Amino acid sequence: MKDLCSSVSKLLEKYFDQEVTDKERSFVESHLRDCSNCQGELRSMEKLKDLVKAPIEGAVQEEEFY
């Protein structure tokens, strides 16, 4: 299982960014169904995205565009 997680881990960022092939997507999603470690890694990416996104959206709302 560790080797499988290693393979998925290498694809997870591309998967998160929706830059994988259909075959890669299927492989990652199949693995994610049963692997809590890789699910946690994906959730961490989602949380990081939210942490980065919030200040940027706030700054855009405060900015005056002419």
Predicted model as a PDB file, atoms N, CA, C, CB and O in Angstrom, pLDDT in the B-factor column:
MODEL        1                                                                  
ATOM      1  N   MET A   1       0.830  -1.207   0.000  1.00 64.00           N  
ATOM      2  CA  MET A   1       0.000   0.000   0.000  1.00 64.00           C  
ATOM      3  C   MET A   1       0.866   1.259   0.000  1.00 64.00           C  
ATOM      4  CB  MET A   1      -0.940   0.005   1.218  1.00 64.00           C  
ATOM      5  O   MET A   1       0.495   2.280  -0.578  1.00 64.00           O  
ATOM      6  N   LYS A   2       2.023   1.171   0.655  1.00 71.00           N  
ATOM      7  CA  LYS A   2       2.886   2.341   0.730  1.00 71.00           C  
ATOM      8  C   LYS A   2       3.362   2.782  -0.651  1.00 71.00           C  
ATOM      9  CB  LYS A   2       4.080   2.052   1.623  1.00 71.00           C  
ATOM     10  O   LYS A   2       3.425   3.977  -0.940  1.00 71.00           O  
ATOM     11  N   ASP A   3       3.698   1.809  -1.503  1.00 82.00           N  
ATOM     12  CA  ASP A   3       4.131   2.135  -2.863  1.00 82.00           C  
ATOM     13  C   ASP A   3       2.993   2.784  -3.645  1.00 82.00           C  
ATOM     14  CB  ASP A   3       4.626   0.872  -3.593  1.00 82.00           C  
ATOM     15  O   ASP A   3       3.214   3.704  -4.433  1.00 82.00           O  
ATOM     16  N   LEU A   4       1.782   2.299  -3.421  1.00 86.00           N  
ATOM     17  CA  LEU A   4       0.615   2.859  -4.093  1.00 86.00           C  
ATOM     18  C   LEU A   4       0.387   4.304  -3.637  1.00 86.00           C  
ATOM     19  CB  LEU A   4      -0.641   1.997  -3.814  1.00 86.00           C  
ATOM     20  O   LEU A   4       0.098   5.181  -4.450  1.00 86.00           O  
ATOM     21  N   CYS A   5       0.522   4.537  -2.334  1.00 92.00           N  
ATOM     22  CA  CYS A   5       0.375   5.904  -1.809  1.00 92.00           C  
ATOM     23  C   CYS A   5       1.436   6.828  -2.392  1.00 92.00           C  
ATOM     24  CB  CYS A   5       0.466   5.905  -0.273  1.00 92.00           C  
ATOM     25  O   CYS A   5       1.159   7.993  -2.676  1.00 92.00           O  
ATOM     26  N   SER A   6       2.627   6.322  -2.567  1.00 90.00           N  
ATOM     27  CA  SER A   6       3.701   7.112  -3.148  1.00 90.00           C  
ATOM     28  C   SER A   6       3.352   7.514  -4.587  1.00 90.00           C  
ATOM     29  CB  SER A   6       5.026   6.323  -3.114  1.00 90.00           C  
ATOM     30  O   SER A   6       3.580   8.652  -4.998  1.00 90.00           O  
ATOM     31  N   SER A   7       2.803   6.575  -5.331  1.00 90.00           N  
ATOM     32  CA  SER A   7       2.396   6.866  -6.714  1.00 90.00           C  
ATOM     33  C   SER A   7       1.271   7.892  -6.752  1.00 90.00           C  
ATOM     34  CB  SER A   7       1.953   5.580  -7.426  1.00 90.00           C  
ATOM     35  O   SER A   7       1.283   8.806  -7.577  1.00 90.00           O  
ATOM     36  N   VAL A   8       0.306   7.737  -5.863  1.00 93.00           N  
ATOM     37  CA  VAL A   8      -0.828   8.667  -5.814  1.00 93.00           C  
ATOM     38  C   VAL A   8      -0.362  10.036  -5.342  1.00 93.00           C  
ATOM     39  CB  VAL A   8      -1.941   8.129  -4.885  1.00 93.00           C  
ATOM     40  O   VAL A   8      -0.798  11.062  -5.864  1.00 93.00           O  
ATOM     41  N   SER A   9       0.524  10.048  -4.356  1.00 90.00           N  
ATOM     42  CA  SER A   9       1.023  11.315  -3.829  1.00 90.00           C  
ATOM     43  C   SER A   9       1.667  12.163  -4.926  1.00 90.00           C  
ATOM     44  CB  SER A   9       2.029  11.059  -2.707  1.00 90.00           C  
ATOM     45  O   SER A   9       1.536  13.387  -4.931  1.00 90.00           O  
ATOM     46  N   LYS A  10       2.360  11.506  -5.848  1.00 91.00           N  
ATOM     47  CA  LYS A  10       2.997  12.225  -6.957  1.00 91.00           C  
ATOM     48  C   LYS A  10       1.963  12.835  -7.899  1.00 91.00           C  
ATOM     49  CB  LYS A  10       3.919  11.285  -7.737  1.00 91.00           C  
ATOM     50  O   LYS A  10       2.253  13.821  -8.576  1.00 91.00           O  
ATOM     51  N   LEU A  11       0.767  12.263  -7.950  1.00 95.00           N  
ATOM     52  CA  LEU A  11      -0.286  12.756  -8.842  1.00 95.00           C  
ATOM     53  C   LEU A  11      -1.289  13.674  -8.143  1.00 95.00           C  
ATOM     54  CB  LEU A  11      -1.020  11.589  -9.450  1.00 95.00           C  
ATOM     55  O   LEU A  11      -2.079  14.350  -8.803  1.00 95.00           O  
ATOM     56  N   LEU A  12      -1.259  13.698  -6.823  1.00 95.00           N  
ATOM     57  CA  LEU A  12      -2.311  14.372  -6.073  1.00 95.00           C  
ATOM     58  C   LEU A  12      -2.408  15.870  -6.374  1.00 95.00           C  
ATOM     59  CB  LEU A  12      -2.083  14.172  -4.603  1.00 95.00           C  
ATOM     60  O   LEU A  12      -3.511  16.405  -6.492  1.00 95.00           O  
ATOM     61  N   GLU A  13      -1.286  16.538  -6.496  1.00 93.00           N  
ATOM     62  CA  GLU A  13      -1.325  17.974  -6.798  1.00 93.00           C  
ATOM     63  C   GLU A  13      -1.921  18.218  -8.185  1.00 93.00           C  
ATOM     64  CB  GLU A  13       0.093  18.585  -6.713  1.00 93.00           C  
ATOM     65  O   GLU A  13      -2.739  19.119  -8.365  1.00 93.00           O  
ATOM     66  N   LYS A  14      -1.508  17.416  -9.158  1.00 95.00           N  
ATOM     67  CA  LYS A  14      -2.089  17.529 -10.501  1.00 95.00           C  
ATOM     68  C   LYS A  14      -3.582  17.213 -10.466  1.00 95.00           C  
ATOM     69  CB  LYS A  14      -1.366  16.585 -11.488  1.00 95.00           C  
ATOM     70  O   LYS A  14      -4.373  17.860 -11.151  1.00 95.00           O  
ATOM     71  N   TYR A  15      -3.964  16.219  -9.668  1.00 96.00           N  
ATOM     72  CA  TYR A  15      -5.376  15.855  -9.519  1.00 96.00           C  
ATOM     73  C   TYR A  15      -6.149  17.026  -8.918  1.00 96.00           C  
ATOM     74  CB  TYR A  15      -5.530  14.588  -8.631  1.00 96.00           C  
ATOM     75  O   TYR A  15      -7.227  17.381  -9.396  1.00 96.00           O  
ATOM     76  N   PHE A  16      -5.597  17.611  -7.884  1.00 94.00           N  
ATOM     77  CA  PHE A  16      -6.230  18.749  -7.213  1.00 94.00           C  
ATOM     78  C   PHE A  16      -6.425  19.911  -8.182  1.00 94.00           C  
ATOM     79  CB  PHE A  16      -5.388  19.202  -6.008  1.00 94.00           C  
ATOM     80  O   PHE A  16      -7.450  20.592  -8.144  1.00 94.00           O  
ATOM     81  N   ASP A  17      -5.452  20.135  -9.039  1.00 94.00           N  
ATOM     82  CA  ASP A  17      -5.510  21.223 -10.019  1.00 94.00           C  
ATOM     83  C   ASP A  17      -6.255  20.825 -11.294  1.00 94.00           C  
ATOM     84  CB  ASP A  17      -4.105  21.674 -10.373  1.00 94.00           C  
ATOM     85  O   ASP A  17      -6.318  21.598 -12.250  1.00 94.00           O  
ATOM     86  N   GLN A  18      -6.813  19.626 -11.301  1.00 94.00           N  
ATOM     87  CA  GLN A  18      -7.561  19.091 -12.441  1.00 94.00           C  
ATOM     88  C   GLN A  18      -6.712  19.066 -13.710  1.00 94.00           C  
ATOM     89  CB  GLN A  18      -8.825  19.918 -12.680  1.00 94.00           C  
ATOM     90  O   GLN A  18      -7.169  19.440 -14.789  1.00 94.00           O  
ATOM     91  N   GLU A  19      -5.469  18.617 -13.556  1.00 96.00           N  
ATOM     92  CA  GLU A  19      -4.540  18.545 -14.677  1.00 96.00           C  
ATOM     93  C   GLU A  19      -4.120  17.115 -14.983  1.00 96.00           C  
ATOM     94  CB  GLU A  19      -3.317  19.386 -14.390  1.00 96.00           C  
ATOM     95  O   GLU A  19      -3.090  16.898 -15.622  1.00 96.00           O  
ATOM     96  N   VAL A  20      -4.901  16.137 -14.540  1.00 96.00           N  
ATOM     97  CA  VAL A  20      -4.573  14.735 -14.787  1.00 96.00           C  
ATOM     98  C   VAL A  20      -5.345  14.212 -15.999  1.00 96.00           C  
ATOM     99  CB  VAL A  20      -4.885  13.879 -13.541  1.00 96.00           C  
ATOM    100  O   VAL A  20      -6.361  14.779 -16.402  1.00 96.00           O  
ATOM    101  N   THR A  21      -4.849  13.144 -16.554  1.00 97.00           N  
ATOM    102  CA  THR A  21      -5.570  12.471 -17.634  1.00 97.00           C  
ATOM    103  C   THR A  21      -6.748  11.700 -17.033  1.00 97.00           C  
ATOM    104  CB  THR A  21      -4.621  11.512 -18.435  1.00 97.00           C  
ATOM    105  O   THR A  21      -6.832  11.536 -15.816  1.00 97.00           O  
ATOM    106  N   ASP A  22      -7.636  11.240 -17.874  1.00 97.00           N  
ATOM    107  CA  ASP A  22      -8.769  10.446 -17.387  1.00 97.00           C  
ATOM    108  C   ASP A  22      -8.284   9.187 -16.668  1.00 97.00           C  
ATOM    109  CB  ASP A  22      -9.699  10.062 -18.555  1.00 97.00           C  
ATOM    110  O   ASP A  22      -8.844   8.791 -15.646  1.00 97.00           O  
ATOM    111  N   LYS A  23      -7.250   8.572 -17.206  1.00 97.00           N  
ATOM    112  CA  LYS A  23      -6.695   7.355 -16.596  1.00 97.00           C  
ATOM    113  C   LYS A  23      -6.105   7.668 -15.215  1.00 97.00           C  
ATOM    114  CB  LYS A  23      -5.608   6.730 -17.516  1.00 97.00           C  
ATOM    115  O   LYS A  23      -6.323   6.922 -14.260  1.00 97.00           O  
ATOM    116  N   GLU A  24      -5.366   8.762 -15.117  1.00 96.00           N  
ATOM    117  CA  GLU A  24      -4.790   9.161 -13.828  1.00 96.00           C  
ATOM    118  C   GLU A  24      -5.887   9.508 -12.826  1.00 96.00           C  
ATOM    119  CB  GLU A  24      -3.843  10.360 -14.008  1.00 96.00           C  
ATOM    120  O   GLU A  24      -5.802   9.139 -11.654  1.00 96.00           O  
ATOM    121  N   ARG A  25      -6.914  10.214 -13.286  1.00 96.00           N  
ATOM    122  CA  ARG A  25      -8.026  10.586 -12.411  1.00 96.00           C  
ATOM    123  C   ARG A  25      -8.687   9.339 -11.837  1.00 96.00           C  
ATOM    124  CB  ARG A  25      -9.060  11.438 -13.175  1.00 96.00           C  
ATOM    125  O   ARG A  25      -8.952   9.259 -10.637  1.00 96.00           O  
ATOM    126  N   SER A  26      -8.943   8.392 -12.684  1.00 97.00           N  
ATOM    127  CA  SER A  26      -9.563   7.147 -12.251  1.00 97.00           C  
ATOM    128  C   SER A  26      -8.688   6.424 -11.226  1.00 97.00           C  
ATOM    129  CB  SER A  26      -9.827   6.240 -13.456  1.00 97.00           C  
ATOM    130  O   SER A  26      -9.187   5.918 -10.220  1.00 97.00           O  
ATOM    131  N   PHE A  27      -7.392   6.379 -11.488  1.00 96.00           N  
ATOM    132  CA  PHE A  27      -6.440   5.739 -10.580  1.00 96.00           C  
ATOM    133  C   PHE A  27      -6.456   6.420  -9.215  1.00 96.00           C  
ATOM    134  CB  PHE A  27      -5.022   5.773 -11.175  1.00 96.00           C  
ATOM    135  O   PHE A  27      -6.546   5.747  -8.189  1.00 96.00           O  
ATOM    136  N   VAL A  28      -6.368   7.741  -9.196  1.00 96.00           N  
ATOM    137  CA  VAL A  28      -6.336   8.497  -7.935  1.00 96.00           C  
ATOM    138  C   VAL A  28      -7.652   8.326  -7.183  1.00 96.00           C  
ATOM    139  CB  VAL A  28      -6.063   9.998  -8.201  1.00 96.00           C  
ATOM    140  O   VAL A  28      -7.644   8.052  -5.983  1.00 96.00           O  
ATOM    141  N   GLU A  29      -8.774   8.483  -7.867  1.00 96.00           N  
ATOM    142  CA  GLU A  29     -10.075   8.387  -7.199  1.00 96.00           C  
ATOM    143  C   GLU A  29     -10.314   6.986  -6.644  1.00 96.00           C  
ATOM    144  CB  GLU A  29     -11.199   8.762  -8.168  1.00 96.00           C  
ATOM    145  O   GLU A  29     -10.901   6.836  -5.573  1.00 96.00           O  
ATOM    146  N   SER A  30      -9.870   5.978  -7.353  1.00 96.00           N  
ATOM    147  CA  SER A  30      -9.995   4.608  -6.875  1.00 96.00           C  
ATOM    148  C   SER A  30      -9.200   4.428  -5.577  1.00 96.00           C  
ATOM    149  CB  SER A  30      -9.509   3.612  -7.953  1.00 96.00           C  
ATOM    150  O   SER A  30      -9.678   3.806  -4.628  1.00 96.00           O  
ATOM    151  N   HIS A  31      -8.010   4.967  -5.550  1.00 96.00           N  
ATOM    152  CA  HIS A  31      -7.166   4.859  -4.359  1.00 96.00           C  
ATOM    153  C   HIS A  31      -7.738   5.678  -3.195  1.00 96.00           C  
ATOM    154  CB  HIS A  31      -5.734   5.324  -4.680  1.00 96.00           C  
ATOM    155  O   HIS A  31      -7.721   5.231  -2.048  1.00 96.00           O  
ATOM    156  N   LEU A  32      -8.238   6.863  -3.494  1.00 96.00           N  
ATOM    157  CA  LEU A  32      -8.759   7.738  -2.440  1.00 96.00           C  
ATOM    158  C   LEU A  32      -9.948   7.127  -1.702  1.00 96.00           C  
ATOM    159  CB  LEU A  32      -9.165   9.072  -3.032  1.00 96.00           C  
ATOM    160  O   LEU A  32     -10.168   7.431  -0.530  1.00 96.00           O  
ATOM    161  N   ARG A  33     -10.711   6.275  -2.371  1.00 96.00           N  
ATOM    162  CA  ARG A  33     -11.867   5.645  -1.727  1.00 96.00           C  
ATOM    163  C   ARG A  33     -11.478   4.864  -0.479  1.00 96.00           C  
ATOM    164  CB  ARG A  33     -12.568   4.722  -2.705  1.00 96.00           C  
ATOM    165  O   ARG A  33     -12.251   4.783   0.475  1.00 96.00           O  
ATOM    166  N   ASP A  34     -10.283   4.294  -0.488  1.00 94.00           N  
ATOM    167  CA  ASP A  34      -9.876   3.396   0.590  1.00 94.00           C  
ATOM    168  C   ASP A  34      -8.696   3.888   1.426  1.00 94.00           C  
ATOM    169  CB  ASP A  34      -9.536   2.078   0.016  1.00 94.00           C  
ATOM    170  O   ASP A  34      -8.319   3.222   2.391  1.00 94.00           O  
ATOM    171  N   CYS A  35      -8.111   5.016   1.090  1.00 95.00           N  
ATOM    172  CA  CYS A  35      -6.892   5.448   1.787  1.00 95.00           C  
ATOM    173  C   CYS A  35      -7.117   6.743   2.557  1.00 95.00           C  
ATOM    174  CB  CYS A  35      -5.747   5.632   0.791  1.00 95.00           C  
ATOM    175  O   CYS A  35      -7.204   7.822   1.971  1.00 95.00           O  
ATOM    176  N   SER A  36      -7.207   6.622   3.854  1.00 95.00           N  
ATOM    177  CA  SER A  36      -7.442   7.805   4.689  1.00 95.00           C  
ATOM    178  C   SER A  36      -6.233   8.741   4.698  1.00 95.00           C  
ATOM    179  CB  SER A  36      -7.781   7.382   6.120  1.00 95.00           C  
ATOM    180  O   SER A  36      -6.395   9.951   4.855  1.00 95.00           O  
ATOM    181  N   ASN A  37      -5.019   8.196   4.532  1.00 94.00           N  
ATOM    182  CA  ASN A  37      -3.828   9.056   4.499  1.00 94.00           C  
ATOM    183  C   ASN A  37      -3.842   9.984   3.287  1.00 94.00           C  
ATOM    184  CB  ASN A  37      -2.553   8.201   4.485  1.00 94.00           C  
ATOM    185  O   ASN A  37      -3.588  11.182   3.411  1.00 94.00           O  
ATOM    186  N   CYS A  38      -4.136   9.434   2.136  1.00 95.00           N  
ATOM    187  CA  CYS A  38      -4.171  10.249   0.919  1.00 95.00           C  
ATOM    188  C   CYS A  38      -5.389  11.186   0.932  1.00 95.00           C  
ATOM    189  CB  CYS A  38      -4.204   9.343  -0.339  1.00 95.00           C  
ATOM    190  O   CYS A  38      -5.316  12.302   0.417  1.00 95.00           O  
ATOM    191  N   GLN A  39      -6.491  10.742   1.512  1.00 96.00           N  
ATOM    192  CA  GLN A  39      -7.655  11.622   1.677  1.00 96.00           C  
ATOM    193  C   GLN A  39      -7.264  12.825   2.528  1.00 96.00           C  
ATOM    194  CB  GLN A  39      -8.848  10.857   2.326  1.00 96.00           C  
ATOM    195  O   GLN A  39      -7.644  13.956   2.227  1.00 96.00           O  
ATOM    196  N   GLY A  40      -6.508  12.577   3.586  1.00 96.00           N  
ATOM    197  CA  GLY A  40      -6.047  13.661   4.455  1.00 96.00           C  
ATOM    198  C   GLY A  40      -5.126  14.619   3.734  1.00 96.00           C  
ATOM    199  O   GLY A  40      -5.196  15.830   3.940  1.00 96.00           O  
ATOM    200  N   GLU A  41      -4.259  14.078   2.883  1.00 94.00           N  
ATOM    201  CA  GLU A  41      -3.360  14.925   2.104  1.00 94.00           C  
ATOM    202  C   GLU A  41      -4.153  15.840   1.162  1.00 94.00           C  
ATOM    203  CB  GLU A  41      -2.370  14.056   1.300  1.00 94.00           C  
ATOM    204  O   GLU A  41      -3.823  17.015   1.001  1.00 94.00           O  
ATOM    205  N   LEU A  42      -5.196  15.289   0.545  1.00 95.00           N  
ATOM    206  CA  LEU A  42      -6.045  16.076  -0.343  1.00 95.00           C  
ATOM    207  C   LEU A  42      -6.805  17.148   0.443  1.00 95.00           C  
ATOM    208  CB  LEU A  42      -7.032  15.162  -1.090  1.00 95.00           C  
ATOM    209  O   LEU A  42      -6.925  18.284  -0.017  1.00 95.00           O  
ATOM    210  N   ARG A  43      -7.311  16.797   1.613  1.00 95.00           N  
ATOM    211  CA  ARG A  43      -8.003  17.786   2.464  1.00 95.00           C  
ATOM    212  C   ARG A  43      -7.058  18.914   2.874  1.00 95.00           C  
ATOM    213  CB  ARG A  43      -8.585  17.104   3.725  1.00 95.00           C  
ATOM    214  O   ARG A  43      -7.466  20.074   2.947  1.00 95.00           O  
ATOM    215  N   SER A  44      -5.811  18.577   3.139  1.00 95.00           N  
ATOM    216  CA  SER A  44      -4.819  19.602   3.490  1.00 95.00           C  
ATOM    217  C   SER A  44      -4.619  20.581   2.341  1.00 95.00           C  
ATOM    218  CB  SER A  44      -3.478  18.950   3.864  1.00 95.00           C  
ATOM    219  O   SER A  44      -4.492  21.785   2.563  1.00 95.00           O  
ATOM    220  N   MET A  45      -4.591  20.072   1.125  1.00 93.00           N  
ATOM    221  CA  MET A  45      -4.470  20.946  -0.052  1.00 93.00           C  
ATOM    222  C   MET A  45      -5.675  21.871  -0.153  1.00 93.00           C  
ATOM    223  CB  MET A  45      -4.333  20.108  -1.345  1.00 93.00           C  
ATOM    224  O   MET A  45      -5.533  23.053  -0.468  1.00 93.00           O  
ATOM    225  N   GLU A  46      -6.867  21.328   0.117  1.00 91.00           N  
ATOM    226  CA  GLU A  46      -8.086  22.136   0.051  1.00 91.00           C  
ATOM    227  C   GLU A  46      -8.070  23.225   1.121  1.00 91.00           C  
ATOM    228  CB  GLU A  46      -9.332  21.248   0.216  1.00 91.00           C  
ATOM    229  O   GLU A  46      -8.466  24.359   0.853  1.00 91.00           O  
ATOM    230  N   LYS A  47      -7.618  22.894   2.322  1.00 90.00           N  
ATOM    231  CA  LYS A  47      -7.538  23.882   3.400  1.00 90.00           C  
ATOM    232  C   LYS A  47      -6.533  24.972   3.061  1.00 90.00           C  
ATOM    233  CB  LYS A  47      -7.155  23.207   4.724  1.00 90.00           C  
ATOM    234  O   LYS A  47      -6.792  26.153   3.291  1.00 90.00           O  
ATOM    235  N   LEU A  48      -5.392  24.580   2.516  1.00 89.00           N  
ATOM    236  CA  LEU A  48      -4.378  25.559   2.134  1.00 89.00           C  
ATOM    237  C   LEU A  48      -4.917  26.504   1.066  1.00 89.00           C  
ATOM    238  CB  LEU A  48      -3.112  24.853   1.629  1.00 89.00           C  
ATOM    239  O   LEU A  48      -4.683  27.712   1.119  1.00 89.00           O  
ATOM    240  N   LYS A  49      -5.631  25.953   0.109  1.00 85.00           N  
ATOM    241  CA  LYS A  49      -6.238  26.785  -0.940  1.00 85.00           C  
ATOM    242  C   LYS A  49      -7.192  27.803  -0.325  1.00 85.00           C  
ATOM    243  CB  LYS A  49      -6.988  25.906  -1.971  1.00 85.00           C  
ATOM    244  O   LYS A  49      -7.190  28.973  -0.707  1.00 85.00           O  
ATOM    245  N   ASP A  50      -8.005  27.353   0.627  1.00 80.00           N  
ATOM    246  CA  ASP A  50      -8.945  28.258   1.288  1.00 80.00           C  
ATOM    247  C   ASP A  50      -8.216  29.343   2.078  1.00 80.00           C  
ATOM    248  CB  ASP A  50      -9.872  27.474   2.215  1.00 80.00           C  
ATOM    249  O   ASP A  50      -8.649  30.495   2.090  1.00 80.00           O  
ATOM    250  N   LEU A  51      -7.104  28.981   2.744  1.00 77.00           N  
ATOM    251  CA  LEU A  51      -6.337  29.964   3.514  1.00 77.00           C  
ATOM    252  C   LEU A  51      -5.721  31.025   2.614  1.00 77.00           C  
ATOM    253  CB  LEU A  51      -5.242  29.271   4.316  1.00 77.00           C  
ATOM    254  O   LEU A  51      -5.646  32.195   2.991  1.00 77.00           O  
ATOM    255  N   VAL A  52      -5.285  30.627   1.444  1.00 76.00           N  
ATOM    256  CA  VAL A  52      -4.678  31.569   0.503  1.00 76.00           C  
ATOM    257  C   VAL A  52      -5.750  32.410  -0.181  1.00 76.00           C  
ATOM    258  CB  VAL A  52      -3.840  30.818  -0.549  1.00 76.00           C  
ATOM    259  O   VAL A  52      -5.560  33.604  -0.414  1.00 76.00           O  
ATOM    260  N   LYS A  53      -6.860  31.786  -0.495  1.00 72.00           N  
ATOM    261  CA  LYS A  53      -7.925  32.431  -1.250  1.00 72.00           C  
ATOM    262  C   LYS A  53      -8.612  33.547  -0.455  1.00 72.00           C  
ATOM    263  CB  LYS A  53      -8.947  31.399  -1.674  1.00 72.00           C  
ATOM    264  O   LYS A  53      -8.921  34.596  -1.022  1.00 72.00           O  
ATOM    265  N   ALA A  54      -8.854  33.347   0.824  1.00 65.00           N  
ATOM    266  CA  ALA A  54      -9.605  34.315   1.624  1.00 65.00           C  
ATOM    267  C   ALA A  54      -8.958  35.703   1.644  1.00 65.00           C  
ATOM    268  CB  ALA A  54      -9.746  33.805   3.041  1.00 65.00           C  
ATOM    269  O   ALA A  54      -9.654  36.681   1.372  1.00 65.00           O  
ATOM    270  N   PRO A  55      -7.662  35.839   1.951  1.00 64.00           N  
ATOM    271  CA  PRO A  55      -7.066  37.190   1.950  1.00 64.00           C  
ATOM    272  C   PRO A  55      -7.065  37.834   0.572  1.00 64.00           C  
ATOM    273  CB  PRO A  55      -5.645  37.130   2.472  1.00 64.00           C  
ATOM    274  O   PRO A  55      -7.207  39.051   0.454  1.00 64.00           O  
ATOM    275  N   ILE A  56      -6.906  37.033  -0.457  1.00 67.00           N  
ATOM    276  CA  ILE A  56      -6.893  37.577  -1.818  1.00 67.00           C  
ATOM    277  C   ILE A  56      -8.270  38.126  -2.172  1.00 67.00           C  
ATOM    278  CB  ILE A  56      -6.463  36.496  -2.840  1.00 67.00           C  
ATOM    279  O   ILE A  56      -8.380  39.220  -2.725  1.00 67.00           O  
ATOM    280  N   GLU A  57      -9.313  37.375  -1.857  1.00 66.00           N  
ATOM    281  CA  GLU A  57     -10.669  37.849  -2.139  1.00 66.00           C  
ATOM    282  C   GLU A  57     -10.984  39.114  -1.347  1.00 66.00           C  
ATOM    283  CB  GLU A  57     -11.697  36.757  -1.815  1.00 66.00           C  
ATOM    284  O   GLU A  57     -11.643  40.021  -1.854  1.00 66.00           O  
ATOM    285  N   GLY A  58     -10.509  39.171  -0.096  1.00 64.00           N  
ATOM    286  CA  GLY A  58     -10.720  40.364   0.717  1.00 64.00           C  
ATOM    287  C   GLY A  58     -10.024  41.573   0.129  1.00 64.00           C  
ATOM    288  O   GLY A  58     -10.592  42.665   0.105  1.00 64.00           O  
ATOM    289  N   ALA A  59      -8.816  41.396  -0.338  1.00 63.00           N  
ATOM    290  CA  ALA A  59      -8.062  42.495  -0.940  1.00 63.00           C  
ATOM    291  C   ALA A  59      -8.729  42.975  -2.217  1.00 63.00           C  
ATOM    292  CB  ALA A  59      -6.622  42.065  -1.230  1.00 63.00           C  
ATOM    293  O   ALA A  59      -8.763  44.178  -2.480  1.00 63.00           O  
ATOM    294  N   VAL A  60      -9.251  42.072  -3.003  1.00 63.00           N  
ATOM    295  CA  VAL A  60      -9.928  42.445  -4.240  1.00 63.00           C  
ATOM    296  C   VAL A  60     -11.175  43.265  -3.929  1.00 63.00           C  
ATOM    297  CB  VAL A  60     -10.296  41.193  -5.057  1.00 63.00           C  
ATOM    298  O   VAL A  60     -11.470  44.237  -4.624  1.00 63.00           O  
ATOM    299  N   GLN A  61     -11.898  42.879  -2.900  1.00 69.00           N  
ATOM    300  CA  GLN A  61     -13.113  43.610  -2.528  1.00 69.00           C  
ATOM    301  C   GLN A  61     -12.791  45.016  -2.044  1.00 69.00           C  
ATOM    302  CB  GLN A  61     -13.879  42.852  -1.447  1.00 69.00           C  
ATOM    303  O   GLN A  61     -13.576  45.940  -2.257  1.00 69.00           O  
ATOM    304  N   GLU A  62     -11.655  45.184  -1.400  1.00 67.00           N  
ATOM    305  CA  GLU A  62     -11.266  46.498  -0.874  1.00 67.00           C  
ATOM    306  C   GLU A  62     -10.646  47.400  -1.936  1.00 67.00           C  
ATOM    307  CB  GLU A  62     -10.292  46.325   0.270  1.00 67.00           C  
ATOM    308  O   GLU A  62     -10.642  48.622  -1.789  1.00 67.00           O  
ATOM    309  N   GLU A  63     -10.138  46.819  -2.970  1.00 67.00           N  
ATOM    310  CA  GLU A  63      -9.447  47.569  -4.017  1.00 67.00           C  
ATOM    311  C   GLU A  63     -10.462  48.318  -4.889  1.00 67.00           C  
ATOM    312  CB  GLU A  63      -8.581  46.620  -4.885  1.00 67.00           C  
ATOM    313  O   GLU A  63     -11.520  47.798  -5.242  1.00 67.00           O  
ATOM    314  N   GLU A  64     -10.100  49.541  -5.213  1.00 67.00           N  
ATOM    315  CA  GLU A  64     -10.925  50.319  -6.126  1.00 67.00           C  
ATOM    316  C   GLU A  64     -10.310  50.249  -7.511  1.00 67.00           C  
ATOM    317  CB  GLU A  64     -11.061  51.791  -5.651  1.00 67.00           C  
ATOM    318  O   GLU A  64      -9.173  50.669  -7.723  1.00 67.00           O  
ATOM    319  N   PHE A  65     -11.068  49.718  -8.441  1.00 61.00           N  
ATOM    320  CA  PHE A  65     -10.578  49.628  -9.815  1.00 61.00           C  
ATOM    321  C   PHE A  65     -11.182  50.760 -10.624  1.00 61.00           C  
ATOM    322  CB  PHE A  65     -10.923  48.250 -10.448  1.00 61.00           C  
ATOM    323  O   PHE A  65     -12.391  50.987 -10.589  1.00 61.00           O  
ATOM    324  N   TYR A  66     -10.348  51.457 -11.340  1.00 62.00           N  
ATOM    325  CA  TYR A  66     -10.818  52.592 -12.124  1.00 62.00           C  
ATOM    326  C   TYR A  66     -10.872  52.257 -13.568  1.00 62.00           C  
ATOM    327  CB  TYR A  66      -9.948  53.788 -11.917  1.00 62.00           C  
ATOM    328  O   TYR A  66     -11.248  53.099 -14.383  1.00 62.00           O  
TER     329      TYR A  66                                                      
ENDMDL                                                                          
END                                                                             
